[in-house]
Amino acid sequence: MSDWQQFTRFFLHSPKLGISLDLSRMGLDDAFLDKMQPAAEKAWTAINELERGAIANPDENRMVGHYWLRDAALAPTPEIRAEIEKMLHDVLHFANQVHTGAVKPPGKARFTRVLSIGIGGSALGPQFVTEALGQKDDKLKLVFLDNTDPDGFDRVLGSDLSETLTVVISKSGSTPETLNGMLEAAHAYKKQGLDFARQAVAVTGDGSVLFKQASSEGWLSIFPMWDWVGGRTSVMSAVGLVGMALQGLDVQNFLRGAADMDGWTRAQKWQDNPAMALALAWYKVGDGKGHKDMVVLPYKDRLALFSRYLQQLVMESLGKEKDLQGKVVHQGIAVYGNKGSTDQHAYVQQLRDGLNNFFATFVVVLKDRDTEPFEVETGVTAGDFLNGFWQGTRQALSENGRANACITLPEVNAYQVGALIALYERTVSLYAQLVGINAYHQPGVEAGKKAAKTVLELQSKLLAALQTEPERWWNAQSLAETLGAEPEAVFLMMRHLAANRASMQFRGEGLGLEINGLPRAAAVSI
């Protein structure tokens, strides 16, 4: 088969969406596709059952319904449909009240900024959409707290908060990073003489700790989060739509783009279904075991955060120790990337000549800019250079046998970004079915949370132990023996405390670091 025949066979295009997918350089062939046909049909059936409300997360007995968010008519019950439609109405109505000044901060004419507090799926999707679609004349500017970094808090909360509306996003209300961000924000508001509750909105589960707090304190509004929407697929729920609407972005077209992509990706045959074709290509290039990493290269500054968004969507969904039968399989696909043409000067050298342990995904946007073209050379624009760079990089990789795919969007707008997100959501679901894993739970994430809790419990025990002999100097080993803990963990904790607790007493450095139970003021007075 000639290169052109290969290209035309594995080039999928939707006139309705204007989006194309080229898999001609991913190593697909008829023998592989014939072999995978039964598995593909089974995966397709499973996803259709999922959309109809089947229990897709058996260990938590939950449905998975992010597809319903962009087309509530697909919801399996009238009650769920009504909830989705009410959420969308309430989000748009609240945003309009903020924009018109009907809802405003005390003593001010308008809110001018939104502070979004969340982590993981409650931050990555909204951040990607904000960066991709934001304009200089947005109705409100969005900023984010997506970590529990005190310096990060200070950088965001150090400015005037009198016109800042804070949105706290947490299904349970007890996620430590989000809770810490909320407490820090409330403290910063108080220091500025502001009432946090009169400038706060919650996005949370019904009856959660956050729900109860927002209700009792009289926050401006509360929007729902549902058990059947996972964090990494929540950007089209209130998690993402509240910020989008407040920013003034086109929520309706965002949802419509996703719904239209869902329609394209419901076809049974891979030739008519880009998500199925892409899932099969992932399987082929990684032998169904994730043997190759995914390098995402969007050739557009607005899409620079797409790789970060995909890291969670792909890696949290597919990175699993066990399959659906409980067999240890260690599945997953690692994702990394930044943007073109920046990465041509960063790591394309290794991609072309180094280990062949990856496949590249180029994301290309046809429209260069909204303003008139400007020629940086005679007959050549900066966009022409960008177009040349991605094609040249792709050819260089192909010549060295490096697999790559290409997704092309006509432009970056709400409709196209919604469609792009929906394409990968469906692809991840189908690939998980092909390799027989549960894409919708995250036991590894829960293990990490439990481990972090153990560390904080150890810190409490350490501080209590110091008071048993206040004048004694302790090193990591002696403290560890007293606590029944690992010396390394104790040393790391002592080092952290030494850098951040000015009231405590320390001496020595490195492994010789010692801690005293007396506070510094008391130690100085002795």
N, C-alpha and C positions, 0 to 999 in steps of 0.2 A: 504494500500500500504506500503510495507517495505521501509526502509531507502534507500536501494540500488535501488529499483524500482523508488522511488522518484528522486534519484540522476540521474539515466539514462534517465528519462523522461525530466528532466529540465537541462540537460547538453548539451550545444551546442558547436560544435567544427568545425573549418574550417581547413582542411588539407592544403589548399593553403596558408593561412595566418599563420597557426600554433597557432592560438589564440583560447582559450576556455572561455566559460561563464557558470558558475554554479549558477543556481537560485533555487536549490532544497530546500534551507532553507529560502525562501522568502514568504512562505505561499500560493503559487499558487495552485489552484485546478481546476478541470474540470468545476464545477458550475460557478466559477468566470469567467473563460476564455470563456465559452459559452455565459454568460451574456454580456461580453465585445466585442464579435465578431463584432456586427454592428459598434460600435465606432471605433474598430481597423481598419475595412475596410475603414471607412470614413477618418480616419487619414492617412492611407496608400495612398489613392487616393489624398488627399490634398498635401502630400509631393511630390508625383509624378508630380502634377500640378506645384508645386513650382519649381521643377527642370526644367520644360519646360518653365519657364519664367512668370508664373502667378504673379500678384501683391500680394505679401505675407505680405506687410506692408501697409495696406490701409490708415492709417492716414498720411503717408508720400508719398503714391503713388509710392512705390519702389518695385522692384523685390529683391529677396534674392538669390544670386548666388554663394555662397562660394563653392558649389559642382562643379561648372565649373572650378574652379582654378586648380583642379588636373586632369581634363579631359576636355580640351577646346572644344573638339568635341561635347560636350553636350550643349554648349552655344546656346541660342535661336536665335541668329543672327550671320551672318558671321563677322560683325563688332566687336562684343564682343569677338568672338573667336580669331580674329586677334589681338585684344588688349591684351588678355591674353598671347598668344604665343609670342608677341613682348616683353611684360614685362619680361617673363621668359628668353628669349634670351638676353635681355639687362642686366638683373641682373647677369647672368652667365658670360657674356662678360666683364662687368665692374669689377666683382670680379677677373677674370683672369688677367685683366690689372693691378689691384692692386697687385696681387700675383707676377706677373712677373716684377713689377717695372715700367711698362709703364705709370701708374698713380702713382705718388709718392709725398710726401710732399716736399716743397721747401728746397733745401740744404741737403736732406736726401736720402738714397738709397731706403728705403722701409717704408711703413706704418707698424707698429707692433701692434697697438691696435685700436679697434673700440669703440667709445663712442656712445651708442644708447640713444636718448632722446625721451621719449614718456610716456604715462600713460594709465592705463586700458588695453584695448585690444592691444594697441600699445606697451605694455611692458610685460604683463603677459605671453602671448604665446611665444614670443621670449626668455624670461628668462627661461621658462620651457624647451624649446628645447635646449637652450645653456647648461643648467645644465645637462640635460639628455644625451646629445650626445657629449659634449666636451671632448677632450683628451689633454694630456700634449703637444703634438706636433701639435696642431691646427695652422693653418697658421697665424691667428690673434687672439688676446685675446679680448673678449667682456666684457665691463662694461656698467652699466646702470644708467641713471638718470630718476627715475620714480615717482618723488614727487616734491613738491616745498619747500623742507626743506633746509634752508641755510647751516646748518651744513653738510647735505648730499652732497650739491654742493661742499663745501670745501674739503670734504674727497676725492671726485673723481677728482676734478679739480686742486688739490694742487700739483699734480705731473707734470713732464715734458710732455708737449702736442705736442712737435715738430714732433712726429711720430704717433699722434693720428688722426684718421679719424672719424669725427662726423657725425652721421646719425640722422636727425631730422624727427620725424614721427608725422604728424598731418594732418587729412583730411582737416580741415578748416584753419589751421595755426594760429588760435586764441585761442585754448585751453589754459587757463591760466597756468596750471602746465608745459606744454610743452614749451610754449612761455617763461616763466620765466627761464626754464632750458637752452633754446637756448641763451637768453640774458646773463645769467650768464656764459655760456660756451664762447660766443663771447668775453665777458669782460676778462675772464681768458686767452684766446689766446692773446688778445691785450696786457695784462700786461706782457706776455712773449715775446712780439715783433713779434708775429705771425699773419698772415692774415687768419682769420677764414674762409672766403669764399673759399680759396684755399685748405682747408682741410675739406670741408663740402659737404654733400649730403642731399637732401630732398626726403621724401616720402610723397606725399600730393595730394590733389585734383586739377584737372586742373583749373587754374584761381584763386586759393585760394590766400590768403594773403601771405602764405609761398611760393607758386609757383612764385608769382610776385617778391618776395624778392630774392629768389634763382636765378631767371632768370636775374634780373637786376644786381645782384652782381657777376654773373658768377660762381656759385657753380659748383663743379665737375660734378654733375649729378642730375637729377630729375626723380624719379620713381612714377608711378601713384597709386592713391587710387580712388576707384569707389564707387558711391552711393549704388550700389547693394551688397556691402560687408560690413557687420557690424563689428565694432571693435573687438567684442569677437569671431568672426569667421574669422579673417583676417590673421591668422598666415601663411596661405598658399598663401597669396598675397605678394606683395613687402614688406609689413610690417614685415613679418617674414623671407622671403627668402633673402633679402639683407644681413641681419646679418648672416644668415646661410651660404650663399655663401662666404662671406668675411672670416668667421671663417674656412671655408674649409670643411663644413659638406656635407653630401650626399643629396643634394636637390632633385635629380631625384628619388631616392628610397623613400624619405620622401613623395613625391607626389604620387608615385606608391602605397605605402602602404595605403594611404588614398583612392585612387581610387579603390583598391581591396576591402577595407572594405565597400565602397559605394556599390560595386557590391553585397557583401554578405547581406547588409542591405536593398536591394531593394526587397527582396522576400516578397510576400504578407502574407504568413502564419508565425505566430510567431515561430513555430518550426524550421523554416529555416532562421529566421531573428533575430539576437541577439539584435538589437536596439529596435525592436517591443517588444520582450520578456522582455527586461530590462525596457522599458517604462511601460508595463503592471505590472511588479513587483513593480515599484515605486508607481503606482496607487493603487495597492492592499495593500501595507504595510502602505500607508498614507491615505487610504480611499478616494483617489482622491482629497484630500484637503491639502496635504503636512503636515499632522499631525505628521510626524516623520522626524527628521533631517537625513541628509546623512553624515556618518562618513567615510572618505576615508583613508584607511590604506595601502599605497604601501610599500611592503617589499623589498625595494631597495633604497639605498641612492640617486641614479640618478633620481629617480622619486619623490623626496621629495617635489618638487614644484607643483606636479600634483594637489594636493588639492587646492592650491591657484589659479591655472589656472581654475579648475572646479568651484570655488566659483563664479567667474564672469560669466562663461559660463552658469551655472545653475541658479544662483540667479538673475542675471540681465535679463535672458530670461524668467524665470518663476515667478518671484516676481511681481505680478500685482494686482492692486486693482480691475480692472473691466475685465469682460470677453468680448468676441467679440460682444455680444449684448448690452454692456454697463451696465450690471448688476454688482453690487458690490459683489465680491467673495473673495477677499484677498487670492489669490493663491501664492504658492511658496514652495520651498524646501530649507531649510538652509543647508549649507555645511561647514564642518570643518574637520580637520585632519592634520596629519603630516607624520609620517612614522613608520613602524615596524622595529625592535622590540622596538624602543625608547618609543612608546606610551604605551607599556605594563607596563612601569614604570611610566607613567604619568597619564593617565585617564582610562585605561581599568578597573580599580576597579569600577569606577562609571558605565561604560558600562555594566558590568556584574551584579552588585548588586544595582545600583541606579535606577533612573527613566527610564522606558522603553519607551523613547521618540525618538528613533533613529533606523536606520538600518545601518549596517556596510557594507562597500565594501572593500574587500581585493584585492589588486593588487599584483600578485605573478609573479616572473620571475624565470624560470627554470634554466637558466645558471648562475652559481655563479660568475665566473670570466674567464678572457682570459688566465691567467697563470696556471701553474700546481697546483693541489690541495695541500693543506698543512693541515696535521692532528694536530689539537689542543689537541686531545685526541686520544688514539689508535682507529683507524678506524672511527674517527669522525672529520669532518672539521667545520670551522666556518659557512659555508653555510648550513651544516646539522643542526646546531643549529637554524639558521634562518628559515629553513623549519619546524623544530619542533615547533618553537615559533608561527608561524602563524597558523599552524594546531591546536596547543594546545589552542591558544586564540580563534579560531573559535569554537572549541568544547565547551570551557567554556561558550561562549556566547549562543550557541545553547542550551545547557543544561538548561539555565535560560530563554528560550523562546525569545531570542533576534534575530530578523531577520538579515540575512546577505547574501551577494552575493560574488562571487569570480571571478575575471578575471585573466586568466593566459596567460602570454606572454612567448615565448620560450627564448627570450633574449631582451636586450635593444639595438636597433639599429635604424637607420633612418626609415626604412620600418615599424617596429613595432610601433614606436612613432607616425608616421603619421596615422597608422591604429587606434591606441588608441584614438587619437584626433577625427578622423572621426566617430568612434563608438559613442562617447558622443555627438557630434554635431547632429547626426541623432536621438539619443535617446531623446535629449531635444526637437527637432522639433516634434517628434511623441507624446511625453507626452503633450506638449502644445496643440496639436490638441485633444488629449483625454479629456483634461479638458476644452477646449474651450477658450483658451486665445491667445493673440498675442505675440509670442516669440521674435519678432524682433523690438520692440520699447522699449524705456526706459524713460517714462515720469517722473519717480521718480528721475532719474539722472539729468534731465533737471531742475527739481524743486530745487535740491541741488545747481546747478550752479547759478540759479537765486538768491537763498538765500545768497550765498557767495558774489555775486555782490552787494547785498543790504548792507551787512556788510561793504564792502570797500567804498561804497558811504557814509555810515554813518561816517566812519573815516574822509573822506574829509570834511564833514560838521562840525565834531568835531574840526578839526584843524583850520578851518575858524572861528568858534565861539570863540576860544581862543583869536584870534587877535582883537576881538571887545572890549575886556577889558584886555589888556596885563598883567596888574599888579594884576589882581584878582585871588584868589585861588578858584578852582572849585572842588566840589566833584561830585560823580556820579549822585546824585539826582538833583543837581542844573543844571548840564550840560544837563541832560535828559529833564528837563523842558524846557530849552532853545531850544533844538533840536526837541522837540516833539517826543522823543524816549523812549524806555524802559530803566529804570535805570540799569537793569542787563546787557543789551547789552553795555551800556556806560561804566560800571565798568569793564567788561571783556576787552574792548578796551583800557581803561586807564592802566590796569594792563599789557597788552601786550606792550604798548608804554613805560611804565616805565622800563621794562626789556630790551628794545632794542634801545631806543633813548637817548643816552648819552647827546645830546645837549639840551634836554628839562628839565624842572624843575618840580620835584615831591617832596612831603613830605608825611609822614604818611605811614601806611602799612595796609594790609588787607582791610576791608571795610572802613577804615579811610583814604584811599589813596586820595590825592588831587593833582591837576595839575594846573600849572601856564602858562599863555600864553607867558611869556617871555622865550627866549632861555636861556640856562644855562649861557653862557658867559655874556649876558646882565644882568641877575639877580645877578651875582657875582659883577659886576661893580657898582651896585646901592649902 
